[in-house]
Amino acid sequence: MSLNRLVIGNKNYSSWSLRPWLLLREFGIPFSEVKIPLYAEGSKETLLRYSPSGKVPAFCHENITVWDSLAICEFVADLYPEKNIWPPKLEDKALARSVSNEMHSGFFAIRNSLPMNCRKQMVFHPMTESLKSEIDRVCEIWRVCRSRHSEKGPFLFGEFSIADAMYAPIVLRFNSYGITVGSTESEYMSTVLSLSSLKEWIAEGVAEKEFLADCEVDA
Ligand SMILES: N[C@@H](CCC(=O)N[C@@H](CS)C(=O)NCC(=O)O)C(=O)O
C-alpha cells in the first residue's frame, strides 16, 4: 500500500486537483487516489472527512495531512528533495516560486470566465479587458521562462517542475476555449498537452457522468 494518498474532485472540472496529481505522476511518486464528486448531495461532509478546509485537493503522507494545491506541491518537494521538484538553482527557483504563486493567488478573470472543462472545445468570444490582460500576462510568463530555459528542455524551467503543474490547467483552458497565443506559447502548450499523464486525466474527466451546470460556459 502507498504511503501517499491524494484526494481529488471531478477530473473534468477540478483544476486545483489536477495540479498536484500531475506533479506526482510526472515525478513517478506512488500514491493512491480518492475521488469525491463535488457539489453533490453529501459532498461537503465527505470532503471534510479528508480535508479540514472542506476542499480538494488534500494529500496524506503517513499521519500528515496537507491541503491546498500549492502547499501540497511544496510538501512533495520537501518530501523528495532528491527529485528537484523545484528547479535546483536559487535564481530559477525564485522565478518558479514567483510565477507559481502568481497563478495560485490571481488570474481571477481566467478562472471565472474560462473554467477548466476537459470536454469543452469551442471558441470563446466575450473577451473583456481584464480577461485579455490576464491572458497576455500568462503568455508573458511562459515566454520569459521559455526564453531562459529553452536549452534545458521543453518545460517552463527546462525540465518539468511545480511551475508546469500550476499552469497545466491554464494550458487546458486556452486549448478548450480557442485562445489565440504566440508561437512560443503554442509550442509550450503542445508540450504540456502531449504528456501521457495529462491525456489520461483528460480521458477520465471526459468519461465522468457528472454535469455541473455552474461550471459550464457558452460562447
Ligand atoms: N486554494 C485552493 C482551492 C481549492 C478549491 O477551491 N477546490 C474546489 C475544487 S477545484 C473545491 O474543493 N470545491 C468544493 C467545495 O467548495 O465544496 C487550492 O489551491 O487547493
PDBQT file of the ligand as one rigid body, heavy atoms in Angstrom, charges set to zero:
ROOT
HETATM    1  N1  LIG A 301      -6.858  27.410  -2.990  1.00  0.00    +0.000 N 
HETATM    2  C1  LIG A 301      -7.330  26.035  -3.042  1.00  0.00    +0.000 C 
HETATM    3  C2  LIG A 301      -8.615  25.979  -3.834  1.00  0.00    +0.000 C 
HETATM    4  C3  LIG A 301      -9.334  24.661  -3.628  1.00  0.00    +0.000 C 
HETATM    5  C4  LIG A 301     -10.726  24.644  -4.257  1.00  0.00    +0.000 C 
HETATM    6  O1  LIG A 301     -11.368  25.698  -4.437  1.00  0.00    +0.000 OA
HETATM    7  N2  LIG A 301     -11.201  23.434  -4.588  1.00  0.00    +0.000 N 
HETATM    8  C5  LIG A 301     -12.522  23.253  -5.148  1.00  0.00    +0.000 C 
HETATM    9  C6  LIG A 301     -12.487  22.310  -6.349  1.00  0.00    +0.000 C 
HETATM   10  S1  LIG A 301     -11.419  22.809  -7.649  1.00  0.00    +0.000 SA
HETATM   11  C7  LIG A 301     -13.406  22.544  -4.127  1.00  0.00    +0.000 C 
HETATM   12  O2  LIG A 301     -12.947  21.709  -3.367  1.00  0.00    +0.000 OA
HETATM   13  N3  LIG A 301     -14.698  22.826  -4.138  1.00  0.00    +0.000 N 
HETATM   14  C8  LIG A 301     -15.654  22.094  -3.366  1.00  0.00    +0.000 C 
HETATM   15  C9  LIG A 301     -16.393  22.913  -2.381  1.00  0.00    +0.000 C 
HETATM   16  O3  LIG A 301     -16.027  24.089  -2.163  1.00  0.00    +0.000 OA
HETATM   17  O4  LIG A 301     -17.357  22.364  -1.830  1.00  0.00    +0.000 OA
HETATM   18  C10 LIG A 301      -6.223  25.148  -3.648  1.00  0.00    +0.000 C 
HETATM   19  O5  LIG A 301      -5.293  25.701  -4.256  1.00  0.00    +0.000 OA
HETATM   20  O6  LIG A 301      -6.255  23.924  -3.476  1.00  0.00    +0.000 OA
ENDROOT
TORSDOF 0
